[in-house]
Amino acid sequence: MLLTEAIRKRYSCRSYDETRPIEQEKLDRIFELARLAPSAKNMQDWRFVVVTEKDKKSRVAGCTNQSDIFKKAGAIIAACSNSDYVMTCGQAIGPIDVAIILDHIALLATELGLATCWIGSFQADKVKTILGIPEGIAVIELITIGYPAGDEKHTTREPVENIVCYNEWVF
Ligand SMILES: Cc1cc2nc3c(=O)[nH]c(=O)nc-3n(C[C@H](O)[C@H](O)[C@H](O)COP(=O)(O)O)c2cc1C
């Protein structure tokens, strides 16, 4: 699948086929390629806990506000950062670097016939306890990944002219 196709096809999936686990080869391929994502100073301070065990997945899903949906995904990935480095521009690299690699993960998953959903609405402290994530490591985001059960539901986007200008801020 071309990158442009994957970008167009990706959507936030909120309906998973719980009878279809994700093949380990697919997870391996996703992480093998996703790790090529850029990161500030090439620190690669991201770490991932891939939750595939049914009970643990349910418990992690229970830390979100849509647990019945997300627990059916083949896996819930806790995307973590062990960096508190702040760039000269004032922005922390942790969430930025994790967001870049998560987007790689979402697009690679799409290419492999899987679907994903980013989850920011979750209780990070509870997730950390369930997964044994130590203090000092931040759970930046969760992402579900799995075989979809329903139709693709695509959302709308602003037209380019509403979000891009050249040479001077005109918004
Ligand atoms: C940082 C981030 C956090 C999000 N958190 C949630 C969430 O907690 N629950 C949820 O159902 N979707 C969540 N989403 C999915 C967005 O709602 C979705 O990406 C957006 O509505 C656009 O739809 P699409 O992904 O289907 O194109 C999140 C997406 C991003 C990028």
The ligand as an SDF file (V2000), in Angstrom:
LIG
                    3D

 31 33  0  0  0  0  0  0  0  0999 V2000
   -3.8820   12.9410   20.7780 C   0  0  0  0  0  0  0  0  0  0  0  0
   -5.1850   12.2470   20.4620 C   0  0  0  0  0  0  0  0  0  0  0  0
   -6.0010   11.8180   21.4940 C   0  0  0  0  0  0  0  0  0  0  0  0
   -7.1990   11.1470   21.2140 C   0  0  0  0  0  0  0  0  0  0  0  0
   -7.9440   10.6450   22.2580 N   0  0  0  0  0  0  0  0  0  0  0  0
   -9.0560    9.9320   21.9680 C   0  0  0  0  0  0  0  0  0  0  0  0
   -9.8030    9.3220   23.0250 C   0  0  0  0  0  0  0  0  0  0  0  0
   -9.4750    9.4290   24.1940 O   0  0  0  0  0  0  0  0  0  0  0  0
  -10.9030    8.6040   22.6910 N   0  0  0  0  0  0  0  0  0  0  0  0
  -11.2950    8.4440   21.3930 C   0  0  0  0  0  0  0  0  0  0  0  0
  -12.2840    7.7520   21.1500 O   0  0  0  0  0  0  0  0  0  0  0  0
  -10.5900    9.0020   20.3640 N   0  0  0  0  0  0  0  0  0  0  0  0
   -9.4950    9.7380   20.6290 C   0  0  0  0  0  0  0  0  0  0  0  0
   -8.7650   10.2830   19.6100 N   0  0  0  0  0  0  0  0  0  0  0  0
   -9.2090   10.1240   18.2140 C   0  0  0  0  0  0  0  0  0  0  0  0
   -9.7580   11.4280   17.6450 C   0  0  0  0  0  0  0  0  0  0  0  0
  -11.0350   11.6780   18.1550 O   0  0  0  0  0  0  0  0  0  0  0  0
   -9.7550   11.3100   16.1080 C   0  0  0  0  0  0  0  0  0  0  0  0
   -8.4460   11.1570   15.6480 O   0  0  0  0  0  0  0  0  0  0  0  0
  -10.3890   12.5200   15.4240 C   0  0  0  0  0  0  0  0  0  0  0  0
  -11.7360   12.6540   15.7650 O   0  0  0  0  0  0  0  0  0  0  0  0
  -10.2720   12.4130   13.8950 C   0  0  0  0  0  0  0  0  0  0  0  0
  -10.9140   11.2280   13.4690 O   0  0  0  0  0  0  0  0  0  0  0  0
  -10.1280   10.0750   12.7000 P   0  0  0  0  0  0  0  0  0  0  0  0
   -8.9490    9.6490   13.5340 O   0  0  0  0  0  0  0  0  0  0  0  0
  -11.1290    8.9620   12.5340 O   0  0  0  0  0  0  0  0  0  0  0  0
   -9.6650   10.6150   11.3830 O   0  0  0  0  0  0  0  0  0  0  0  0
   -7.5790   10.9410   19.8700 C   0  0  0  0  0  0  0  0  0  0  0  0
   -6.7420   11.3800   18.8310 C   0  0  0  0  0  0  0  0  0  0  0  0
   -5.5540   12.0130   19.1140 C   0  0  0  0  0  0  0  0  0  0  0  0
   -4.6560   12.4310   17.9790 C   0  0  0  0  0  0  0  0  0  0  0  0
  1  2  1  0
  2  3  1  0
  2 30  2  0
  3  4  2  0
  4  5  1  0
  4 28  1  0
  5  6  2  0
  6  7  1  0
  6 13  1  0
  7  8  2  0
  7  9  1  0
  9 10  1  0
 10 11  2  0
 10 12  1  0
 12 13  2  0
 13 14  1  0
 14 15  1  0
 14 28  1  0
 15 16  1  0
 16 17  1  0
 16 18  1  0
 18 19  1  0
 18 20  1  0
 20 21  1  0
 20 22  1  0
 22 23  1  0
 23 24  1  0
 24 25  2  0
 24 26  1  0
 24 27  1  0
 28 29  2  0
 29 30  1  0
 30 31  1  0
M  END
$$$$
